[in-house]
Every structure is written in C-alpha cells, then in structure tokens.
Amino acid sequence: MLRYRGICGLLLLGATLACAEAPLLPVEVVAQYPHDAAAFTQGLVIDKGELFEGTGLNGQSTLRRVDLETGAVLQQQKLGERYFGEGITILGDKIYQLTWQTHVGFVYSRDDFQQLSSFYLPGEGWGLTHDGKELIVSDGTAMLRFLDPVTLKETHRVAVNEDGVPLTKLNELEYINGEVWANVWYTDYIVRIDPVTGKVLSKLDLSSLHPQSASDDVLNGIAWDADAKRLFVTGKLWPHLYEIRVRE
C-alpha cells in the first residue's frame, strides 16, 4: 500500500481539488527509548509519569503498563481472541479501551487492570482521548465523537477538516493544551485539531523517524506527559519510542 506524504485534497469528477494546507511545524528528537517491536501500537498514554499502551491484532491485543526507560512490560491484560484492541485513555482512576469492529469498549481499574465494565460503541473504534470532561473517539471517518464518561453515550460530534476539506483516517488521539492531536493513518503526519470547529490548525511531519519496512509499520502513538510537559511518539511494530519537541 502506498504511503502518502500529503493529506490535503479532494477527488471530484476525476480531478483533484487542492486546498490550502495547514502550516507544517518542524520537530526535533529529544531522546530515544526501546519499544517492543512486536507491539502493534494502537493507543499510548502517560498518566502520573507512567506509560500505558494498548495493542491490536486479533489474538494479540493487550493493555499494558510499560517501563519508559527499558520498554519492559510491567503489567498486562490480554483481550479476548475476538477483539482487536484500539485506542486507550485514562480519566481519573479508570482506563478506557476501544476495539475495532466489534462495537465494544472496556473500562478497567487503572491500578490493577481489573475489568470494571464494557460498553457498546456504534461504528468502529480507532483512537481515544479525553478533554477532562468527555471521552473523544475517532472511527476512521472525519468525525470526532464525544462521549459522556459515565453513560458512555455520545453527546455530540465534530467534523474535522483542513481548509474545509474533510480529513478522514484519524487514528490515535491525544488531547494537548486544548487541542486534539491525531495520527493520520498510513501517513507520517500528526495533525493538531481545534475540538470546537474541527479545523486542522497545523501538522507535524515525522517521516524522518522511522523508514517503513512493512505495510502496517506506520506511525501511530502519541503520549503527552502533562506534568513534565514531554511529548512522546511511536508506531506500530516500531523498535523505538521517541521524545520529541515541536518548534513553533
């Protein structure tokens, strides 16, 4: 499958209608850490200084607590064989995890990974984050869906666009300083989104981090350490996790 560098454009009656792309911001690598190269990374979170990861693939999906410095898995909960794990987020003392096409999400205790409940999710589950009040879900379309964290019902949704053109394949999500950051599947881009308007504000090109060697070996995973103001990224099946800094 082709790996696209651009994310802006609309095919209309055989012609491509170009749009004004959002500003591209440079990044620099601050540090590099080991990462399980067998981990099909679907969700990445840092909470209270601890690194959590959700992985995918049927029969291999997990929820993990990971040592940042060594990449060692410190704690793990396996999902059932039928579930393809997707995005994760932590709100309070609960971990939320999506699955891809089975319309099921799980809620765990943050401390011991005990499953507390499950919930129905219409549509596909891709990325997951929260704004402190509501969960935010991506589903492969241009929509971000907002869920009440107690009832787990949708409260509203926002269509993401770059200069008015819908942006689909939004994958792993992270909420950073009032913005939703999203990997765009099968690209090297992270986009920064206004969660009120859905407008893409800017994007980061991370193509220099990891040369793709397989069709699924793609950028996916954003974790923001709000306490230490540190930003981490990785990808599916990547042997490294990177701390990066955005140069505004």
N, C-alpha and C positions, 0 to 999 in steps of 0.2 A: 504493500500500500504506500502511496506517495506521502511524503512528509511535507506539509505546506509551511512556507515561511510567512505568508500573508494571511490575514484573517478578515480582510475587508473586501466586499464586492458582492454583487448580486447578479445571478444569471437570469436574463429576461429575454425571451424570444430569440434565443441563440446568441445574444450579445451580452457582454459583461458591462454592467453599470458600476463604475468605480465610485468610491466615496472618499471623503477626506478622512484619512486615518488619524486615530488618536496619537498624541505625542509618544515617542519611544524613548524611555528613560534608560540610561546606562546603569549597569550593576557591577559590583566588584566582589570577588570571593574573599571572605574574611578568614574562613577556616574550613577544613575538610575532615569528615569523620567517617568511620566504617559504617556500612549499611548492609544488611542481609541481601545478597544478590539474588536470592530465591524468593524474596518478598515481592508479591505483586501489589505494590502500594496503591491503596485506594483512599486512605484518609490519614492525616498526620496532624497531631495536636501537641502543644506544650502547655501544661497546666501545672502551676505551682512549681515550676522548674523541672517537671518530669515529662518525658517524651512518651507519647502513646501513638500507636499505629494500627490501622485497620487494613487487612489484606484481602485480596479477592481470589477468584477461581473456585469452581465447584469442587468440593472435597479438600480444599486447601485454605479456605477462608478463616481468618483469625482476628481476634482483638488482642493487642499486645501492649505491655509496658516494656520499654526498651531503654537500656543504658546509652545515653547520648555519646559518651566518650569512646565506648568499645563496640557499640552496635549489638551487644548481647541482649537476648530476650530474657527479661527478668520474670515476667508473668504472662500467661497466655490462656485465652479462652477460644476453643475451636467452635466454629459454627457447624450446623448440621450439613450433611453431604449435599442436600438440595439447594443450599443457599450460596449465593455468590456475593461475598461481602463488598460493601461500598463505603461511602464516606462516614466519618465519625466526628463527634464533637462532645465537649464536656461542659455542662451547665450545672453549677453547684456541685452536688455530690453524686451526680448521675452522668453516665456515659451513654450517648445515643449512637446507634449504628444502623445504617441502611443496608438493604440488599437490593440487587439489581432488578430483576424481573419477577420476583415472587411476591411483590406488593406487601412485604413485611419489614418492619423495623424492630429493633430490640433496644431495651433500656436496661442498663447494668448499674450496679453499685460501683462507684469509682474506686473504692479501696480494695475490694476483694473480687471484682468482676462477676459477682453473683447476678444472674439474670433476674430482674425485678418484674418485667412485663414485656409484652410485644404489642405492636400496633399495626393497623392496616394503613398502607400508603398507596393511594391511587397512582397509576403511572409508574414509570421507572424511578429507581433511586440511584443517583450518581454522587454528587457532592453534598456536604453537610457542614454548616457552621451555625453560629448564633450571634445576635447583637446584644445579648444580655437580657433580653426580654422574650424574643421569639426565636425558634429554630428557622434556618434558611436552607432550603433544599434546591438543588439543581437536578434536572431529569433528562438531560441530553438535548432539550429544546432551548429556545431563547428565554424561557421563563425561569424566574426565581420565585419559589413558593415559600410563603411564611406560615409557620405552624405554631399554634399555642403549645408550649412545652408540657402542659398538664393534660389537656384533652387530646393533643396531637392531631387536631383538626386544622385545616387550612383557614387562615384569617384573610389573606389577600395574596396577590401575586404581582410581580413587576416584570415587564418585558425588557430584556437587555438589548441595547442597540449601539452600534458605532456609527455616529452621524446619521441616525435614522434607519440604518440597515440592521435587521435582526441578526444577532450573533448567537449561533447555536453551538452545541457540543461543549457547553460549560461543564467542567468536571469538578475536580476537588476544589473546595472553597475554604476561605479563611476571612474572618472579619477583623480588619485592622484600622484603627483610628477613624471609625465612621464610614469605612468603605468595605465593600465585598471584593476580595481578590479571588480570581478563578483561573485555574488551568484551562486552556482550550485544547480539547483532546486532539491528538495527532498533530499538534504544533509545538513549537518551542516557546510559546508565549504565555505569560501571565497577564491578565487584564485587571485593571482596577475600575470598579463599578460604583456609581452612585446608587445606593439601595433605594432611594426615593424615586428617582427619574428613570433608572435603568441605563443611563448614559455611560459609555466607556470613557473614562477620564484620561487614562494613559495605559501603556503596556510595557512590559519588560521582555526583552529578547534574551533567552537563556541558552541559545543554541551552542554556545561555546563550552558548556559544562560537560556534556556527555555525548559522544558520537553514537548515533543509533546503530545497533548491530542486529536487531530483530524487529519484527513488525509491531510488537507490543512493548518494546523497550523505550517507553516515552516518558517525558516529563509529567509527573503527577505527584503532588505532595507539597503543601505549604503549611508551615507552622510558625506562629508568631508568639514569642515569649514576651508577653505584655509587661511583665515585671522588670525584666532585664533589657527590654527593647532590642531583641535579637530576632532575626528572620532566618528561617531555615527552609530549604527546598530539597527534594529528591525526585526520583522517578520509579516507575515500575521496573523491577529487576535491576536496579542500579546498585553498584557496589559501594557507592559513596552517598553521603548526605552532606549538603553544603550550607554553611552560614554565609549569607550574602548581605550586602549593603546596597541600597538604592541611592544613586546620586541624583538628587532632584534638580 
